[in-house]
Amino acid sequence: MRAVLQTVLALVAVLLAWPTQARAQSPTAEPSSNPDIRALWSDGGELLLAGGRQAIYLYGRSGQQEAAESVDVELFVDAAGTRAAGSVLAVFAAADGRVVSWRPGAITQERAPLVEGDELVAVVVDASGTIFAIGREHALYERSARRWYVYPYPTRMRPLAAASSPGGRVHIVGRDGLLVRFLDGEWDRPLVPGLSPETIRAPWYDAWYSAVTESLWVRVGRDRLVQVEFGDQRAATQAEIESQPLMREVEDEAGEAHTAELHVSGSVPTREHAIPIDAPTEGEPPPGFTGITGVSSAAGDRVVTTAGGRVWLWDRERFVLVGSDVGLVHDLVLDEGEDVAWVATLDALVRVPLIATAAHQAEQPLAQSDQKLLERLRRREAWQLRNADAPRFFWMPTIRIDNGVVFPLGADPVAGYSLELAAGAMLQPLVKDRGPTLWVWPELAYRYETHPTRGGHLFDLGVGVGFGTHLVAAFYRPRLVLGGIDRPTNDGPAVYGLRHGVALEALWGVVGVEFSHQVLGTNEGPLNDVRLGLSINLAPLIWIGILWATIPTGD
């Protein structure tokens, strides 16, 4: 009887212990195993941290919860971290401005000095351990080693997420195609040509920065993945820098007004990829509940993102479905060693191996549209490889209107009006530095002069040579002259000759002044005159106007 009783008690003990063991081994098995996890951070290896309701949880690679630290935060909105600051640092942010820093064996909590009416939507950490908290409407908050700094936004912005480069440049994305960068108190807006109007207008929900390829990967709208290749960004021209920045007046804590400026930083090559999800279905999670992360490598980036309630892997120029029916997503991180993604969903912390959900999917041929896109990319890369060592030039078309005064030597009256219309191009070898360099300026011009005895219609053809920068440059311009003058000669009114002079041009010749000497050959001897002209180049003004009108804004 005693043996039977002992057997029954042992079975009861096993049954009571069984649910606890199952939950410990697989914390994602039931919705209760996810205590409102909204933010994740992983070092890419064995460390996985989750910000839940009033606690930060430490998980093992198997998904087993290993430790929990209580914090005075109801819910987190984002997490970030680094291993490059001499030790591990993970930062979790709440909407009300509370920021929790986690280090092995220590947790600290502080509050960002939010501008009135602001709240946090994202947080990033650079390689030095500097924390950047992103406000919803008003400011960026930087936490250095000593104190917090507040940097008001330079224009109306509605950020949703951010990513940082190892050097501390913060890339902020948000609604209405927002893409703005911040570094050392300065703001700039890169130009991203080539995107579809739908992508420009859509919310840019989340971003991940690849330090190897220097690309910013952005999850846009319902079904777009955009790659912004900052490694190939064209340097901002002087005209773009000198053009009027977008700005507004703000007040610091002392109540003193100052301006926060947003400059254009040059155009960046972009690539837009359509995630192959079906038409919207009933019960599909809203597009804003998504995540993105990736792995950098010299062979190319592997990007993991979510769309349509599924997990997708972008690898080798194609999308692979690796997780189905994950539902609403709060955050997403990678375990690079295990090649696994961890997804914080509404109900669970889900482990998603980065392999195709169907064995045949990885070997499926590309769709016809993808094949055409891949072929275009191959041709572009082949062209770039063929021309990698060829000299490269910057060029700017010129359309000049020159109003001047001509002084014919030995003629009466002594002066006359001269109008010149010219078209050409300013050429400059592309160099990495922004210092003075050589300029070449071929040009064809028509000139009308009103002097009673020397006036007429003349055509100039020549090539000017100059030295300077985009801001200011000096030119020597020799030109051949053909045409006719009002003074008849033995050969009729036709004349030919040479005109040469020195010119000082500012901002690609937007404004210029030239002093020149002309000699025309006739049977009666040479005719000399000097000319002083003030010119305006309309081409840069037209180009800047078109560029300014097409810049996407966050308004």
C-alpha positions in Angstrom: 0.0 0.0 0.0 2.8 2.4 0.9 4.5 1.7 -2.5 1.3 2.5 -4.4 0.9 5.7 -2.4 4.5 6.7 -3.2 3.9 6.0 -6.9 0.7 8.2 -7.0 2.5 11.1 -5.2 5.4 10.9 -7.7 3.0 11.1 -10.7 1.2 14.1 -9.2 4.6 15.9 -8.6 5.6 15.2 -12.3 2.2 16.6 -13.5 2.5 19.7 -11.4 6.1 20.4 -12.5 5.5 19.7 -16.2 3.8 23.1 -17.2 6.5 25.1 -15.5 9.3 23.2 -17.3 7.5 23.6 -20.6 7.2 27.3 -20.2 10.8 27.7 -19.1 12.1 25.9 -22.2 9.8 27.7 -24.7 8.7 31.1 -23.4 7.0 31.8 -26.8 4.7 28.9 -26.5 1.8 30.8 -24.9 0.7 34.5 -25.0 1.3 34.7 -21.3 5.0 34.1 -21.9 5.2 37.5 -23.5 4.8 40.1 -20.7 4.0 43.0 -23.1 7.4 43.0 -24.8 7.6 46.1 -27.0 11.4 46.5 -27.4 14.3 44.1 -28.2 18.0 44.4 -28.4 20.6 41.7 -29.2 24.4 41.9 -29.5 24.1 39.5 -32.5 25.2 36.6 -30.3 24.2 35.1 -27.0 22.7 38.2 -25.4 19.0 38.9 -26.0 17.3 41.6 -23.9 13.6 42.4 -24.0 11.8 45.5 -22.5 8.4 44.4 -21.1 5.9 45.7 -18.6 7.9 47.1 -15.7 10.9 44.8 -16.3 13.8 44.1 -18.6 14.2 40.4 -19.3 17.3 38.5 -20.3 16.8 35.5 -22.6 19.1 32.7 -23.6 19.6 31.5 -27.2 17.0 28.8 -26.7 14.4 31.4 -25.7 14.5 30.5 -22.1 14.2 33.5 -19.7 17.3 33.6 -17.6 16.8 36.8 -15.5 14.5 39.8 -15.0 15.2 43.2 -13.6 12.3 45.3 -12.4 12.1 49.0 -13.6 9.7 51.8 -13.0 8.5 51.9 -16.6 5.1 50.7 -17.7 5.9 50.1 -21.4 8.9 50.8 -23.6 8.8 52.2 -27.1 12.3 51.3 -28.5 15.7 49.8 -27.6 19.2 50.1 -28.9 22.7 49.2 -27.8 26.4 48.7 -28.6 29.3 46.5 -27.8 31.9 48.9 -29.1 32.1 51.2 -26.0 34.4 49.0 -24.1 31.5 46.9 -22.7 27.9 46.0 -23.4 25.4 48.8 -23.2 21.7 48.4 -24.0 19.3 51.4 -23.7 15.5 51.2 -23.4 13.3 54.2 -23.9 9.7 55.0 -22.8 7.4 57.6 -24.4 7.4 59.8 -21.2 11.1 60.4 -21.5 12.4 57.8 -19.1 15.6 56.1 -20.4 16.9 52.9 -18.8 20.5 51.8 -19.4 21.4 48.2 -18.9 25.0 46.9 -18.3 26.0 43.5 -17.0 25.2 43.6 -13.4 23.9 47.2 -13.3 20.8 49.1 -14.4 20.4 52.9 -14.3 17.4 55.0 -15.0 17.1 58.7 -15.9 14.7 61.1 -17.7 15.4 63.0 -20.9 14.6 66.7 -20.6 11.6 66.6 -23.0 10.3 69.8 -24.6 6.8 70.6 -23.4 4.3 68.5 -25.4 7.0 66.1 -26.7 7.4 62.4 -26.2 9.9 59.8 -27.3 9.4 57.5 -30.3 12.8 56.0 -30.8 16.3 55.7 -29.4 19.7 54.9 -30.9 23.2 54.4 -29.5 26.5 55.0 -31.4 29.8 53.2 -31.0 31.0 55.6 -28.3 28.0 54.9 -26.1 26.3 58.3 -26.8 22.5 58.0 -26.5 20.2 59.8 -29.0 16.5 59.9 -28.0 14.1 60.9 -30.8 11.1 63.1 -30.0 7.8 62.8 -31.7 7.5 66.4 -32.8 9.9 68.8 -31.2 13.5 67.8 -30.6 16.4 65.3 -30.6 17.8 64.6 -27.1 21.5 63.6 -26.9 23.0 62.0 -23.7 26.8 62.3 -23.7 29.0 61.1 -20.9 28.2 64.2 -18.8 24.8 65.6 -19.5 21.7 65.9 -21.8 21.6 68.2 -24.8 18.5 69.3 -26.6 18.5 70.0 -30.4 15.2 71.3 -31.7 14.1 70.1 -35.1 14.9 72.5 -37.9 11.5 72.1 -39.6 8.2 70.3 -39.0 9.0 66.6 -38.6 7.1 63.6 -37.5 9.7 60.9 -36.9 8.9 57.2 -36.4 12.3 55.6 -36.1 16.0 56.2 -36.3 19.3 54.4 -37.0 22.9 55.5 -36.3 26.2 54.9 -38.1 29.3 53.9 -36.1 30.5 57.5 -36.4 27.5 58.9 -34.6 25.5 60.2 -37.5 21.8 59.7 -36.7 19.4 58.9 -39.6 15.8 59.8 -38.8 12.9 58.5 -40.8 9.2 59.2 -40.4 5.9 60.2 -42.0 5.6 61.8 -45.5 8.9 60.3 -46.7 10.9 61.9 -43.9 14.7 61.3 -44.1 16.9 63.7 -42.2 20.4 63.2 -40.7 21.9 64.7 -37.6 25.6 65.0 -36.6 27.3 67.2 -34.0 24.4 69.6 -33.8 23.9 70.0 -37.6 21.0 68.8 -39.7 21.0 67.9 -43.3 18.5 66.4 -45.8 20.0 64.1 -48.4 18.3 64.1 -51.8 16.9 60.7 -52.8 16.0 60.8 -56.5 14.4 58.0 -58.4 11.7 56.9 -55.9 8.1 56.5 -56.9 5.6 59.1 -55.8 3.9 56.5 -53.6 7.1 55.8 -51.7 7.9 59.5 -51.3 4.5 60.2 -49.7 4.3 57.0 -47.6 5.4 56.7 -44.0 9.0 55.5 -43.5 8.4 53.3 -40.6 11.7 51.8 -39.5 15.4 51.8 -40.5 18.6 49.8 -40.2 22.1 51.1 -41.1 24.7 48.8 -42.6 28.2 49.9 -41.6 29.9 47.7 -44.2 28.0 48.9 -47.3 27.2 52.3 -45.8 23.6 51.8 -46.8 20.4 52.8 -44.9 17.7 50.2 -45.3 14.2 51.6 -44.7 10.9 49.8 -44.3 8.4 52.0 -46.2 4.6 51.8 -46.5 2.9 48.5 -46.7 5.2 46.6 -49.1 8.4 48.6 -49.8 12.0 48.1 -48.8 14.2 51.1 -49.8 18.0 51.0 -49.9 19.7 54.4 -49.6 23.4 54.0 -50.6 25.2 56.7 -48.6 28.5 55.2 -49.6 28.0 56.6 -53.1 26.5 60.0 -52.1 27.6 62.8 -54.3 29.2 65.6 -52.4 27.1 68.6 -51.9 27.9 71.4 -54.4 28.7 74.9 -53.2 25.4 76.2 -54.7 23.5 73.6 -52.6 25.3 74.6 -49.5 24.9 78.3 -50.1 21.3 78.0 -51.1 18.8 79.2 -48.5 18.4 76.5 -45.9 15.1 75.5 -44.4 15.1 77.0 -40.9 12.9 78.2 -38.1 13.5 80.1 -34.9 13.6 78.1 -31.6 14.2 79.0 -28.0 16.7 77.4 -25.7 16.2 76.8 -22.0 17.3 80.3 -21.2 14.6 81.7 -23.6 17.1 83.0 -26.2 16.0 82.6 -29.8 18.3 81.0 -32.3 17.9 79.1 -35.6 18.1 75.5 -36.4 19.1 75.0 -40.0 18.5 72.1 -42.4 20.9 72.0 -45.3 20.8 69.9 -48.5 23.7 67.4 -48.5 23.7 66.1 -52.0 21.9 63.3 -53.9 22.2 59.7 -52.8 21.6 56.6 -55.1 18.5 54.7 -54.0 17.0 51.3 -54.8 13.3 50.5 -54.2 12.3 46.8 -53.7 8.7 45.6 -53.7 8.0 43.0 -51.0 6.0 40.2 -52.7 3.0 40.2 -50.5 -0.6 39.7 -51.7 -3.5 42.1 -51.6 -4.6 43.3 -48.2 -6.7 40.7 -46.3 -9.1 40.9 -43.4 -7.1 40.7 -40.1 -3.8 41.8 -41.6 -1.9 43.9 -39.1 -1.5 47.6 -39.8 1.7 48.4 -41.8 3.1 50.5 -39.0 3.6 47.5 -36.8 6.8 46.3 -38.5 10.5 45.9 -37.9 13.7 45.7 -39.7 17.3 44.6 -39.0 20.1 43.0 -40.8 23.6 41.6 -41.1 26.4 43.5 -42.8 29.0 41.8 -44.9 31.3 42.6 -47.8 29.4 40.2 -50.0 26.2 42.2 -49.4 23.6 42.9 -46.8 21.1 40.4 -45.5 18.0 42.3 -44.4 15.2 40.9 -42.3 11.9 42.7 -42.2 8.2 42.1 -41.7 5.3 42.9 -44.0 1.7 41.6 -44.2 2.1 39.7 -41.0 5.1 37.7 -42.3 8.8 37.7 -41.9 10.9 38.3 -45.1 14.7 37.9 -45.7 16.3 40.0 -48.4 19.3 38.1 -49.6 21.2 37.9 -52.9 18.8 40.4 -54.6 15.6 38.6 -53.7 13.0 38.1 -51.0 12.6 34.8 -49.2 9.7 34.1 -46.9 11.0 32.8 -43.6 8.1 33.3 -41.2 4.3 33.2 -41.7 1.4 34.5 -39.6 3.5 36.3 -37.0 0.8 38.9 -36.8 1.4 42.4 -35.3 5.1 43.1 -34.7 6.6 45.4 -32.1 10.3 44.8 -32.7 12.8 42.5 -34.4 16.4 41.5 -33.7 18.9 38.9 -35.0 21.1 36.2 -33.5 23.8 36.2 -36.2 25.5 33.1 -34.8 22.4 30.9 -34.9 21.0 32.6 -38.0 17.7 33.3 -36.2 15.4 36.3 -35.9 13.6 37.0 -32.7 10.3 38.8 -33.2 8.3 40.5 -30.4 4.7 40.1 -31.5 1.4 41.0 -29.8 1.2 37.6 -28.1 4.6 36.1 -28.0 8.4 36.3 -28.4 8.8 34.2 -31.6 11.9 32.5 -32.8 12.2 32.5 -36.6 15.0 30.6 -38.3 16.3 32.4 -41.4 15.4 29.6 -43.8 12.7 29.4 -46.5 9.4 28.2 -45.2 9.2 25.8 -48.1 12.1 23.7 -49.1 11.6 24.5 -52.8 11.2 28.2 -52.3 15.0 29.0 -52.1 15.5 27.3 -55.6 12.5 29.0 -57.3 13.3 31.0 -60.3 13.0 34.8 -60.1 9.9 36.4 -61.3 10.1 38.0 -64.8 10.0 41.6 -63.3 12.8 40.7 -60.9 14.8 39.2 -63.7 14.5 42.4 -65.7 15.5 44.5 -62.6 18.5 42.2 -61.9 19.6 42.4 -65.5 19.5 46.3 -65.4 21.5 46.2 -62.2 24.1 43.9 -63.7 24.4 46.2 -66.8 24.8 49.3 -64.5 27.4 47.6 -62.4 29.3 46.4 -65.5 29.2 50.0 -66.9 30.5 51.4 -63.6 33.3 48.8 -63.6 34.3 49.7 -67.2 34.4 53.4 -66.4 35.9 53.1 -62.9 39.3 54.4 -64.0 38.0 56.9 -66.5 38.4 60.6 -65.6 35.2 62.1 -64.3 34.0 65.6 -64.7 31.4 67.9 -63.1 29.6 70.0 -65.7 27.1 72.8 -65.5 25.3 74.3 -68.5 25.5 78.0 -68.8 22.9 80.5 -70.3 24.4 83.9 -69.9 22.9 87.4 -70.4 25.7 90.0 -70.5 24.9 93.7 -70.4 28.0 95.8 -71.1 29.5 99.0 -72.5 31.9 99.0 -75.5 34.5 101.6 -76.0 35.7 101.7 -79.7 39.2 103.2 -79.8 39.5 106.2 -82.0 35.8 106.4 -82.7 33.1 109.0 -82.1 31.1 108.7 -79.8 33.4 107.0 -77.4 31.0 104.4 -76.0 28.0 102.3 -77.0 25.7 99.7 -75.5 26.6 96.0 -75.9 24.2 93.0 -75.3 25.6 89.4 -75.3 23.6 86.2 -75.2 25.8 83.1 -74.6 25.4 79.3 -74.1 28.0 76.8 -73.0 29.1 74.6 -70.2 31.5 74.9 -67.2 33.6 71.8 -66.8 35.6 70.8 -63.7 37.5 67.5 -62.9 35.9 65.7 -59.9 38.2 65.6 -57.0 37.6 64.5 -53.4 38.7 67.7 -51.8 36.7 70.9 -52.1 39.7 73.2 -52.8 40.4 75.4 -55.9 40.8 73.5 -59.1 41.0 73.9 -62.9 37.9 75.0 -64.9 37.2 74.8 -68.6 34.4 76.9 -70.2 33.6 76.4 -73.9 31.0 78.9 -75.1 29.2 80.2 -78.2 27.8 83.7 -78.0 25.8 86.3 -80.1 26.6 90.0 -79.5 24.6 93.1 -80.6 26.3 96.5 -80.3 24.6 99.8 -80.9 27.6 102.1 -81.7 26.9 104.3 -84.7 30.0 103.3 -86.7 31.2 100.2 -84.9 28.0 98.5 -83.9 26.5 95.4 -85.6 25.9 91.7 -85.1 28.9 89.6 -84.0 29.3 85.9 -83.1 32.0 84.7 -80.6 33.3 81.1 -80.3 36.0 80.2 -77.7 37.1 78.2 -74.7 37.8 79.9 -71.4 40.3 78.6 -68.8 39.9 79.4 -65.1 41.0 78.5 -61.6 38.9 78.6 -58.4 36.0 77.0 -56.7 32.3 76.8 -57.1 32.1 79.9 -55.0 34.4 82.1 -57.0 36.8 81.6 -60.0 38.9 83.7 -62.3 38.9 83.0 -66.1 40.9 84.0 -69.1 38.6 83.8 -72.2 40.0 84.0 -75.7 37.4 83.9 -78.5 37.2 84.0 -82.3 34.9 86.7 -83.7 32.9 86.7 -86.9 30.1 89.0 -88.0 29.3 92.3 -89.6 29.5 95.9 -88.5 27.7 99.0 -89.5 30.8 100.7 -90.9 31.3 99.6 -94.5 34.8 98.5 -95.7 36.2 97.6 -99.1 35.1 94.0 -98.4 31.6 95.0 -97.2 30.4 94.9 -93.6 31.8 91.4 -92.8 34.7 91.4 -90.3 36.6 88.8 -88.3 39.0 88.9 -85.4 39.8 88.0 -81.9 38.4 89.0 -78.5 40.1 88.0 -75.2 39.6 89.1 -71.6 39.7 88.3 -68.0 36.5 87.5 -66.0 35.6 86.9 -62.3 32.7 84.6 -61.8 30.8 83.7 -58.6 28.5 80.7 -57.9 29.0 79.0 -61.3 28.8 82.3 -63.1 25.4 83.3 -61.6 27.1 86.7 -61.3 30.1 87.6 -63.3 32.1 90.6 -64.5 34.5 90.7 -67.5 36.9 93.1 -69.0 37.9 92.3 -72.6 39.8 93.6 -75.6 38.7 93.1 -79.2 40.6 93.5 -82.5 38.9 93.1 -85.9 40.8 92.8 -89.1 39.7 94.8 -92.2 41.4 96.1 -95.4 41.5 99.6 -93.7 43.5 98.2 -90.8 42.6 96.8 -87.4 39.7 98.1 -85.4 40.2 98.0 -81.6 37.8 98.3 -78.8 37.5 97.4 -75.1 34.4 96.2 -73.3 33.2 96.0 -69.7 30.3 93.7 -69.1 28.2 92.4 -66.2 26.6 88.9 -66.7 24.0 86.6 -65.1 24.0 82.9 -65.7 20.4 81.7 -65.7 21.1 77.9 -65.8 22.1 77.4 -62.1 19.1 79.5 -61.0 16.7 77.4 -63.1 18.3 74.2 -61.9 18.2 75.2 -58.2 14.5 76.2 -58.6 13.6 72.9 -60.1 15.6 71.0 -57.4 14.0 73.1 -54.6 10.5 72.5 -56.0 11.0 68.7 -56.1 12.6 68.2 -52.6 10.2 66.0 -50.5 9.3 67.6 -47.2 7.9 66.3 -44.0 5.0 68.8 -44.1 
